[in-house]
Structure formats: C-alpha cells, structure tokens
Amino acid sequence: MGAPRTAGRMRARRLLLAGLVGALAAWPVTGAVAQDVPSGGIAARARLDPSEDIAFRAMAIPDTVWVGQQATYQVGVFLSAEIRARLRRNPVFVPPELRSMLAFDLASLASVPRIAGDRRYEVHVFQRALFPLTAGRHEIPPARLEYALPLSNSFFAREESHSARTQGLVVIAREPPPAGRPADFRGAVGRLSLQVRLDGRPQRTGDPFTYTAVVLGTGNVSLLPRPDLAIPWADVVPGAVRVQMDSSTTLVRGRKEFDWIVTPTRPGRQSVPAIRYPFFNPYSERYEVALSLPESLVVTGERVVADRASADSAPAPPIRRTYEGEVPAPITTAPLFWVLVALAPLPFLASFVGRRRRPTSLTSPEAQLLGAAREGGADAALVRRIFARALADRTQVTASEMSDPATLGRALRRAGVSAATAGDAAALLSSLDESVFGGPAGTVLAGHAERAAVLLKAIDSEASARSAIAARRARRAATTVMLLLASALAAWASQDLVAAKVFADGLAAWDAREYGSARQSFHELAQARPRAPDAWYNFAAASWQVEDTAAAVVGWQRAMRLDPMATDARDRLRLAPGTPRLWHGVPPFSLTMVAACGAGLWLLGFLLLALARRRGVASLTRIGSSLVAGAVLVMLGGIRQREILDGREVSVVLSPTRLRAMPVLSADAGIEAQPGEVARVLGHQGAWTRVELSDRRRGWVEAQRLEPVAQGSDVTWSITR
C-alpha cells in the first residue's frame, strides 16, 4: 500500500510543478499583450480648460512607430452640461485626410464623464488605426467639428454656426532595424502566428488538392506577403488569397489565408515541410519566426512525370509595368470649357448691335474737384467717389485695400508714393468714409475737395509708371499661383505613394508567378483609384491567369474605356468569348479629344462669321456656317461617346446562363451565354435584365449573373466568389 501512495504523490507533485511552470511561461506573454493596448487615452489625458464650453482635442498613441505598426489616432469631443442641453442636433465631425498611411476605423470607446474644475463634460471619442507605409515624418491635418447653437431658449430661435479644429499631429515611422534581420524577411510586421490546413481526403498522384497557410495576429494583415512553399514530390501553384480584418478592438487584428494547388507526382508516404515565416514584432522590437507544423499524408497511384517544357513555353500575358496614375477627367467636366463655348458667339452677335461711343471726359479728377468746390456742390459723397476712382486708376489699388487705412497706405507705398503722401491720402479717405457712411446725407466738407486735388497731383508725380505697377501686381499674382500649384502637386505626389507601393507589390507577386496575390493587389488599387487604367489592365491579366474570364473581361473593358486610344486592352479583348465587334464597341477617341475638336470648330466658325459680318465677305460666311454646323455634329458625337465610355449600357456575363423569352424562370430557355461575353443592356424588370449579346441574340437573364462595366460598380465578386 505504501508504494502506490508514494507513486501517486510523486505523480501529483509532477503535475503541480508542470502547471506552475506553464503559468510562469505564459505570464510574460499576457503582460506583453496588456501593454500593447493604449491605456488612458484622450478621454483621460486631454488637457481641459474649465472656461471652455466645448473642447476638441486629438492625440496619436504612440507618436513614434515602426513601419507597418499601428498608431491609434483619437479625437475627443468634450461637451459641457450647459452646451449639451442647448444642442438641438448632433455636431458634424469631419475627420482629416490622411496620406501615405492606411487607416481603419475602430469601434467607439465607452468613456465616463470628465470633471475639469467645477464643470462636468460629456466625452465622445472617435478613433482610427493608422499604419504608415513608408519611413519618415507623417503629418495628420487638423480635424474639424461643426455645430450650431440657438441664440435664445425659444423653440423658434435662430441658430448660430460654430466650428472647432484640433491641433495638427505628427507620427514618426521608422524602418525595422537591420540588426538581426533574417535573410528571408519580406516586410511582415506585427505579432503573428502561423497555421496550416491540409485537405484530409485520400490523395492520388495527378489529383490536385488545396494546401492553405493562415497567418493571423495583430497588425495590418492585408499587406502581409505570401509565405514560401516548396514541395519536392509535387507541383505547387499559388492559389487564392482571402483576408479578414477585425477592427472591433483597440488593436487591429485579422487573418490572411494563402492557398496553393498541390498536385502530387510521387506515390508513398510524403511530408509537407514546415513553413517558415519571419516577421518583425514591433512590441518586442525584435525579429521573430513563426513556424508551422509539418504535415504527412499517403499518396497512392503511379509516379507521374511532369512535362514542364510545355508549361514553361507558354508565357504569361503582358502587363503594364509603369503606374501612371489616374487619367484626368474629360475637359467637358470643367466649367471653364463651357464658359468659353458660351462666349464664342458674342463677337458675332455684337456685330448686329450698333456701336455707340461712350462719352469720354477730358477733365482731370483735380479739375473736377476744384470745379465742384467753386460751384458749392463738393459734398462728401462726390469728393470720395472722384478721389477713390482716381486712386484706383493711377495706382491700381483695389476696393478691399481702400477699406482699411493701414492697408491703403502700404499699397500706395508699394506703388512708389512717399510715406507722408500715402498717410495723408489714407487719412483723407478715412475721413470721407466717416462723413459719407456715418454723417448726414449731402454733407459738405470745407477744404476737402482742395486737399484731395493737391494729394492727387502729388500721387501722380510720385507714383511709378502704370505699366510698372501692373507688371509688379502680375508678378505677385503669378507667384501666388505657382505656390498654389506647387502645393497641389506636392499633395498629389504624397497621396499617390500608397498607390505606387501597392502597384509594386502586385508586380512582385506577378513576377513570382503568384497570380492570386497579384490580382488581390491590383484589385485593391483599382478600387482605391477607379480611374487608373494600369490597375484595371493588370487586374484583368491576373484574373485571366487564374482562369476567371469574366473578371478579366471587366478589367480590360474598364481599362479600354478609361484610355480608349491604348491598343493593348483591345488586343486582349480578342480572347473574350462572343463575336468581335468593330473597335469592341468603343471608338478609339478620348472624350477630351472629341470635345477639343468640337470646341475648336465652334470658336473658329463664329470668329469667321464675325469677320464676314464686319467686312462683308460672303465666302467667310459660308465657311463659318459650315464650321459651326460641323461643331454641332462633333458635339452630338461627343455626347454619344461619353455614354459609350461610361459603359452604363454594357455588362459582362458572370456565369453560364440561358437567355429566356420572358422574365420568369418558367419561360423557354434559349442558347446559353458563356462567362465573359459582353452584353448590351436593353431594359430592366425587377430582378431580370433584357440583354443583347454580340451575335444579336436577345433575351432575359437574372441581373445577378451580370456585372456592369460602368466605373461606379464594384468587382469584389471576382475575388471572393
């Protein structure tokens, strides 16, 4: 009896010791996770002034991160009890526009009221996860809050609009350190783990099965690269990619699944090697490696000798290697274009109106002032009108500059007038303004007319030449325009950094023959930049490689309609099923080219008509009328071209379907339409669409089996289905 009891006690001690060791081993990991969550966010750390009715603050936690690490951007709205009772509707929050960073909206935080001094504030917190894509300094513009408060307690009281802004913030992003970086590190950042999933069915040589690696954890998993997989006893082809993001917690987490199509070529018991996935952990600030467990399976059948010569001899279709950004909108969307078109007939119409010479006064402003003073009619309004008009004519000062004496003095000094004369002129104009707008009407000021005449003579003698003043103002305006253009260009360049990186990731995946990953990257870029033909073209090429004909045709159709003068998309559309049409239904002319041609004919035609009217040349009248008529025809063609390029009447068949005579399932079914066929939409009725295929077949199909070519629609179906 003693021996069994002693053995049982020893076994219990071993189990207790193992449990303690396991708990101690798990304790640092739990602590690390707890430290990652931002504690004491903006609701507790924002500085409040008890004199403020509404406080609007922003904070980035932390403000220095590694590239690919999350920085949490928080905006807090603190409403005092008095203001909260007066608000009739919720304020409008306008978040800042972020560049060079990916952003995910996080769940709102439940916060307790905040006490500052003797005031109680209701707290509302908006937060967003930011992931810098490049190293450097990333500026976050101020956020804006707009709200309205009633002017009184009456229900019908008017409201006064208010606006508040947060301070601008800066997030510093650093590249992962080179020290300790594994040789196979490909840019994965986060706290990650790796799992694998193997098809459990019995395997035979020559029968493909799916092998899946799942990378999951904390971080922006959507940009994680595909792991490397090499199996010596099988052919391996990269497959689909699936992404799931979870932003319901403080730290964004998710999972990304990578599929491979594995075709065994050797029978026997085989082993799938472990996958090694190095990544940089920004929370421990070191490189770590996630390893999967090796899998084993039994492959039956005979040995298969793969003929790789035929596979390698079939090259992948060409893709576009340079990302040129989004194509600009047609000039027909610019209001200035239509203003010029509307003004073109004015010279011709003006020739029908008799010209009248405007009476010109040869009397100088000084003589007008002195004459009015002698006749006793030099009231303040007349003196001010003559004086202000003479100042504007001689020194080119504007009405806004005359509204303030100090501004007027500076403008006169820039025009070459001495400081004493400029000060006297500003003082005189200010005195006249008080008399005209503050005194009784028709007030006569003794001596002001003579003083204004003397000042005008002094200004005329001291000021620079009119041409010099005009040239100086033109240079200032040109400098301002150049600065605005430079800032706009810098903003555009920084905004497109993210697009260039995603495009480069897609090219890298394409060169590695990972067509599923390449399609995912080009799809994300096409959705973010819908007017980028390069993204749509490459998305179509990658879809073709993974045998998704419908998605390929949609991508090439959109690329062709964005850039109708390019020929590569038209060449690829020859592979689509169906009867080819002339130009694939899209004339090779851009809308800007058609509009410019029509506008040029319009302007030239009315110019010739105006010259013919003035000089009485009949031949010019005929030529001008012909050009105007041609411009009208070109513009009508441009309207049709715009409808074609929009693609709202065109759809692509997604899956095999039969055309039906009536929009009901019980109607007779005709010939089957193949995936990728382009159909012209003729009408809609409920969940059915009447279409005409390229070979003139017509019928009704279910709307869910069609994908519109119009740029406003989404092609998420092509990735997830």
ZAKEZA-95299 format. One record per residue (C-alpha): x, y, z. Coordinates in steps of 0.5 Angstrom, whole numbers, plus 500, padded with zeros to 3 digits. Layout:
XYZ/...
//
This chain:
500500500/506505502/509504495/503506491/501512495/508514494/508514487/501518487/504523491/510524486/505524480/501530483/507534485/510533478/503535475/503541480/510543478/508543471/502547472/507552476/512552470/507553465/503559468/510562469/512561462/505564460/506570465/510575461/506574454/500576458/504582461/506584454/499584451/496588456/502593455/500594448/493597449/494604450/492606457/489613459/487615452/485622450/479622455/483622461/490625458/487631454/488638458/482642459/480649461/474650465/473656462/471652455/464650453/467645448/474642448/476639442/483635442/487630438/492625440/496620437/498614441/504613440/507618436/513614434/512607431/516602426/513602419/507597419/506598426/499601429/499608431/492610434/489617432/484619438/480625437/476627443/470632444/468635451/461638452/460642458/453640461/450647459/452646452/450639452/443642454/443647448/445643443/439641438/442636434/449633434/455636431/458634425/465631425/470632419/476627420/483629417/485627410/491622411/496621406/502615406/498611411/493606411/487608416/482603419/476606423/476603430/470602435/468608439/470608446/465608452/468614457/466616463/464624464/470628465/471633471/475640470/475645476/467646477/465643470/463637468/464635461/461629457/466626453/466623446/472619443/473618435/479613434/482611428/488606427/494608422/499604419/505608416/507605410/514609409/519611414/519619416/515624418/508624417/503630419/496629421/492635419/487638424/480635425/474640424/468640429/462644426/456645431/450650432/447653438/441657439/441665440/436664446/432659449/426660445/424654440/424658434/430662436/435662430/442658431/449661430/454656427/461655430/467651428/473648432/479645430/484640433/492641433/496638428/499632430/506628427/507621427/514619426/515612423/522608423/524602418/525596422/533595424/538592420/541588426/538581427/534582420/533575417/535573410/528571408/525577412/520580407/517586411/512583415/510587421/506585427/505580433/504574428/503566429/502561423/497555422/497551416/491547414/491540409/486537405/484531409/482527403/486521401/491523395/493520389/498522384/496527379/490529383/491537386/489539393/489545397/494547402/493553406/497557410/494562415/498568418/494571424/495576429/496583431/497588425/495590418/495583416/492586409/499587407/503581409/507577404/506570402/510565405/515561401/513554400/517548396/515541396/520537392/515531391/509535388/508541383/506547387/502553384/500559388/492560389/487565392/488570398/483571403/483577408/479578414/480584419/478586426/477593428/473592434/478592439/483597440/489594436/487592429/488584428/486579423/488573419/490572412/490566408/494563403/492557398/497553394/494548389/499542390/499536385/503530388/507527383/510521387/507516391/508514398/508517405/510524404/511530408/510537407/515541410/514546415/513554413/518559416/515566416/520571419/517578422/518584426/515584432/514592434/512591441/518587443/522591438/526584435/525579429/521573431/520567426/513563426/514556424/508551422/508544424/510539418/504535415/505528413/500524408/500518404/500519396/497513392/498512385/503511380/509516379/508522375/513525370/511532369/512535362/515542364/517544357/510546355/508549361/515554361/514555354/507559355/509566357/504570362/501575358/504582358/502587364/504594365/510596369/509603370/504606374/502613371/496614376/489616375/487619368/485626369/477628368/475630361/475637360/468637359/467637367/471644367/466650368/471654364/470650358/463651358/464659359/469659353/464656349/458660351/462666350/465665343/458667339/459674343/463678338/459675332/452678336/455684338/456686330/449686330/448692335/450699333/457701336/456707341/462711343/462712351/463720352/470721355/471727360/477730358/477734365/482731370/480729377/483735380/480740376/473736377/474737385/476744384/470746380/465743384/468747390/468753387/460751385/459750392/457742390/463739393/459734398/463729402/460723397/462727391/469728393/470721396/468718389/472722385/478721390/477714390/477713383/483717381/487713386/485706383/486709376/493712378/496706383/491700381/489700389/483695390/477697394/479692399/485695400/482702401/477699406/483700411/487706412/494702414/493697408/492703403/498706406/502700405/499699398/501707396/508706398/509700394/506704388/512709389/508714393/512717399/510715406/508722408/503723402/501716403/499717410/495724408/491720403/489714407/487719413/483724408/480717405/478715412/475722414/471722408/468715409/466717416/463723413/459719408/457713412/457716419/454723418/448726415/447726407/450731403/455734408/459739405/466739408/470745407/477745404/477737403/476738395/482742395/486738399/484732395/486735389/493737392/494730394/492727387/497732384/503729389/501722388/501723380/508726381/511721386/508714384/511709379/509709372/502705371/506699367/511698372/505698378/501693373/508689372/509688380/502686381/502681375/509678378/506678385/499674382/504669378/508668385/502666389/499662383/506658383/506657390/499654390/501650384/507647388/503645394/498642390/503638386/506636393/500634396/498630390/505626390/505624397/498622396/500617391/506614395/501609397/498607390/505606388/507602393/501597392/503597385/510595386/507589391/503587385/509587380/513583385/508578386/507577379/514576377/514571383/508567379/504569385/498571381/493570386/497575390/498580384/491580383/489582390/494588390/492590383/484590385/486594392/489599388/483599382/478600388/482606391/484609384/478608380/481612374/487608374/487604367/494601369/491598375/485595372/489592366/494589371/488586375/485583368/491580366/492577373/485575373/486571366/492567369/487565375/482563370/477568372/475570365/469575367/473579372/479579366/474582361/471587366/478589368/480590360/474594359/475599364/482600362/480601355/474606357/479610361/484610356/481609349/487611345/491605348/491599344/494593349/487593352/483592345/488586343/487582350/479583349/480579343/481573347/474574350/468570348/463572343/463575336/468581336/465588334/468594331/473597336/470593341/464598341/469603344/471608338/479610340/478617341/478620348/473625350/478630351/480630344/473630341/471636346/477640344/476639336/469641337/470647341/476649336/471649330/466652334/470658336/474659329/467658326/464664330/470668329/470668321/462670322/464676326/470678321/465676315/460681318/465686319/468686312/462684308/466677305/461672303/466666303/467667310/460667312/459660308/466657311/464660318/457657318/460650316/465650321/459652326/455646323/461641324/462643331/455642333/455635330/462633333/459635340/453631339/458625337/462627344/455626348/455619345/462618346/461620353/455615354/460609351/466611355/461611362/459604360/453604363/449600358/454595358/455589362/459582363/456575364/459572370/457565370/454561364/446562364/441562358/437567355/430567357/424569353/420572359/423575365/421569369/424562371/419558367/420562361/423558355/431558355/435559349/442559347/447559353/451565354/458564356/462567362/466573359/461575354/460583353/452584353/448591352/443592357/436594354/432594360/430592367/424589370/425587377/431582378/431581371/435585365/434584358/440584354/443583347/449579346/455581341/452576336/445580336/442574341/437578346/433575352/432576359/437574364/438574372/441581374/446578379/449574373/451580370/457585372/456592370/462595366/461602369/466605373/462606379/461599380/465594385/468588383/469585390/465579387/471577383/476576389/471573394/467568390/
//
